[in-house]
Amino acid sequence: MEIVSGTVLRLAEDASVQHVGDGAVVLLARSGQLYTCNGTTEAFLDKVDGARNLDQIVDLLCEEFEVDKGTLDQDMAALATDLISEGILAAPGA
């Protein structure tokens, strides 16, 4: 599955993000799995709302972090692919 700039991203139905201290955790209710997030993943997941596409999320992250948009676009597409494979994000079209 390829994540492109126009791909709209949303959390999986059984995933929830909880902010704790200086970070965040993701709970998958169905399996009980708990994932800790680094700052980048936390910022990314904060922007995932089921309405924004990857390009819009990257634009928002570029406003937060001083980073090259092209690099961030590639990194966030790879992150989204990983989060989909872990069941944290819903597969596009699902």
LINCORBEL-V357164 format. One record per backbone hydrogen bond with DSSP energy under -1.0 kcal/mol. NH is the residue of the N-H (numbers start at 1). CO is the residue of the C=O. E is the energy in kcal/mol with one decimal. If there is no record, write none. Layout:
BEGIN
NH,CO,E  NH,CO,E
END
This chain:
BEGIN
7,4,-2.1  9,52,-1.8  12,88,-2.8  15,12,-1.8  16,27,-1.8  18,25,-2.9  20,23,-1.8  23,20,-2.5  25,18,-2.6  26,35,-2.8  27,16,-2.6  28,33,-2.8  29,14,-3.1  32,28,-2.7  35,26,-2.8  37,24,-2.6  42,38,-2.5  43,39,-2.4  44,40,-2.4  45,41,-3.0  46,42,-2.0  47,44,-1.3  50,9,-2.0  54,7,-1.9  55,5,-2.8  57,53,-2.2  58,54,-2.7  59,55,-2.3  60,56,-1.9  61,57,-2.3  62,58,-2.4  63,59,-1.2  65,61,-2.9  67,65,-1.3  72,68,-2.6  73,69,-2.7  74,70,-1.8  75,71,-2.6  76,72,-2.9  77,73,-1.9  78,74,-2.1  79,75,-2.4  80,76,-2.7  81,77,-2.1  82,78,-2.2  83,79,-2.8  84,80,-2.2  85,81,-2.2  86,82,-1.6  87,84,-1.1  88,83,-2.4  89,83,-1.4  90,10,-2.6  94,91,-2.4
END
